[in-house]
Amino acid sequence: MKQVILAAHFPGVNNHTVWSDPASGSQIDFASFTHLARTAERGRFDFFFLVDGQRLREQRGKIHDLDVVGRPDSLTVLSGLAAVTDHLGLAGTINATFNEPYELARKLATLDHLSGGRAGWNVVTSSDAFTGENFRRGGFLEHAQRYERAEEFVRTVNELWDSWAAEDLVADPSAGTFARADAGEFAHRGTHFDIGGHFTVPRSPQGRPLTIQAGDSEGGRAFAAATADAIFSRHSRLQEGQAFYRDIKSRLAAHGRSPDSLKILPGVTFALGDTDAEAQENADHIRRQQVSPQTAILLLEQLWNRDLSAYDPEGPLPEIDPDVSEDSIIKGRTRMYRDPLKAAAEWRALAESKKLGIRDLIIEVTGRQSFIGSPSRVAEEINEFVQGDASDGFILVPHLTPGGLDAFVDTVVPLLQERGVFRAEYETTTLRGHLGLESER
Amino acid sequence: MSAVPLHLTVALDGAGWHPAAWRDPAASPKALFTAAYWAALVAEAEHGLLDFVTIEDSLALQTTRLDGHDGRTDQVRGRLDAVLVASRIAPLTSRIGLVPTVTTTHTEPFHVASSIATLDYVSSGRAGWRAQISGRHTEAAHFGRREVPELRPENLADIDKAPLVRELFGDAADAVEAVRRLWDSWEDDAVIRDVATGRFVDRDRLHYVDFEGEHFTVKGPSIVPRPPQGQPLVTALAHARLPYEFAARGADVVYVTPHDTEQVRAIVGEVREIAGEVRDPDAGELKVFADLVVFLGEDGDEARGRRARLDELDGAAYTSDAAIFTGTPGELADLLLEWRAAGLEGFRLRPAVLPTDLNAITRGLVPELQGRGAFRRAYEADTLRGHLHLPRPASRYAGSRR
């Protein structure tokens, strides 16, 4: 039987993170990160996962103020977490567009040293000039160039990591040799990066920290199949998950890779209860907290691409059609609807047939709780996904900081362990080891 | 006895500041890239009640050449990222300040602001930043976005006049200003969690910093809420008028490198004069610390013998930009008090060998200074600014509403 991979996502910027609940704690204090990471380690999770954002979102030209906003620098927090955990992998989303390969390779290799081989990064790129306003360069790439630059970025970072062989660090006082003469030497002459010299970080425990990829487009899939160790995917329904899984795994052979060398990990949410009915009640409660009346209007505006602040959240949908012009009402976040007119027509039909006001409709159409049920049902479904090759495991996105994973670890994890599909104890000390991937020595 | 206790910090770098330190019998050269090594050093410094430690960094391998790679295999080569080292140590310590070096030249001020603010969160208010320029051709070649000529001795004869150096310090001043604005860009009470209006944050208490410099612009606000200290400590090492001006404009602490008491007076006088001209009066007084490399021994001969043996191993007599002290902790205490009387507030000691000279500082020098009433006997504050008696500043944007 396949073993389930589990990662814990620290909940943050978006309306899925519930901050209004009395159980919601600080989004920024290190104690919150410590709590979630230690809970994940108590549950023998494979890794902890942080996402990224380099500019505060704006909607209608104003800073978005309804959702959790603000977060720490990923790698700095992960390095702190290395001190309060022993086995848990530590992965962060890093935007390659707003970083330089030399600096980022140093930081990731440093984290790998300081955590004893537990570092990972989720490579994302941006063509977002709005975010680019915070940086010297970047944000000005053509969309088509994103994966090309990202591919070269990852290749360059790997070259830097490979520039020290494990034997290059000699550190022998009696021989008087600290490091070999050519340790760290590299030269990368490419389209996007033309750099050369010497890298400062000796070969790290994993050799190469884990590389994770998101991205569902053809370019994203090709990039992941060529370079990634894991994919953070969006397909959290069984059949579409299986189709994605087949597609990605079938691409690996062309790169000389085995199907096991790339792990597919959808990001998923969950709602638990003692019984399935209680879990459904919890799920409904969470949804209402996630979609406040004000949030309902804001989410509606993201489809309509218009100012709808005058509308009643309990009232009917606007009769006016969405604005389909290029200019987006929201900045710092991708527009989510490819065909707004079609989507609006579907929403109207749904609201009409179920007699839903704006907020209830938004709750209905933006809901994406993946697993709702008693611990035994959730354990069953998770295992079904993995054994059915719809994924290799999951990145769990709790809705609460910092206690959102507690119940899952206390109730679902033991059931997965009983089934023999999830480790009872860590068997390795590195992130690659946990995922059954070989270290790149 | 003197009224104001002095401030004491140590500069951590590799196996110590002597190039052959890693070959000392007490050194752990194989451990230099492990968390345990750094944790033990910083724990020792905290045990000695030091104000803070600095952690050196660079974006190129260490070299004996002014610029370029020297290919030597008999000295420590390789470094970890200093911010991440500091963050890794932060949860293992509770009082000591953590001041990593980060260059202003090839980094993004937005990232620097985020990472130091985050270090302040991870350490609950103990973060600082040693802002440094990177003038080397080799470092620029690692980034490939800026042409920098190779540094030569003749370029440095009068660094205040070298155009590249002026440009780099101009850039550094812009970086510090942008970073400081980003730290202020969230007012302290910006997170409101107001269920009635559905608002997590009060957007009127978030501010665009709109920094525009010659080489970069930053829009803001920060992605990190205002850090616990409000403004983490900014420090800089300076040897000449131009960097003194940079420090006087942007730093809280400047490290200078006098070689005798007369130079202490002259340099402190020059720094104070420059600060009087260029420093914002609201920024508070700039603290002046002196850097000293130290070889310590229970008797002076022991320290001198150790230094001589290391020099022999390295094949050259050790030299430094800073004065090199060799002697007993008692003699060092005499020197520090004499220099303090000449105008300094504190010292950044560079241990020649780790952990040997660090241990001599915490277990020899510190008790010696305590005995003379010149150093704290217990930490009196929880934050780095607190150790230095610096108030927590209000955000420059507080009260202004967009």
Interface residues (C-beta under 8 A of the other chain):
Chain A: W19 S20 Q27 I28 D29 F30 T34 G53 Q54 R55 L56 K62 I63 D65 L66 D67 V68 V69 G70 R71 P72 D73 L75 T76 V77 S79 G80 A82 A83 V84 F98 N99 E100 Y102 E103 R106 K107 T110 L111 H113 L114 S115 G116 E133 N134 F135 R136 R137 W164 L169 V170 A171 D172 P173 G176 T177 F178 A179 R180 A181 D182 A183 G184 F193 D194 I195 G196 G197 H198 T200 V201 P202 S292 P293 Q294 T295
Chain B: W22 R23 A27 P29 K30 L32 F33 T34 A35 A39 S58 L59 A60 L61 H69 G71 T73 D74 Q75 V76 R77 G78 R79 L80 D81 V83 L84 V85 S87 R88 I89 A90 P91 L92 H106 T107 E108 F110 H111 S114 S115 A117 T118 L119 Y121 V122 S124 T138 A141 H142 F143 G144 R145 W186 V191 R193 V195 T197 G198 R199 F200 V201 D202 R203 L206 H215 F216 T217 V218 K219 G220 P221 I223 V224 P225 L313
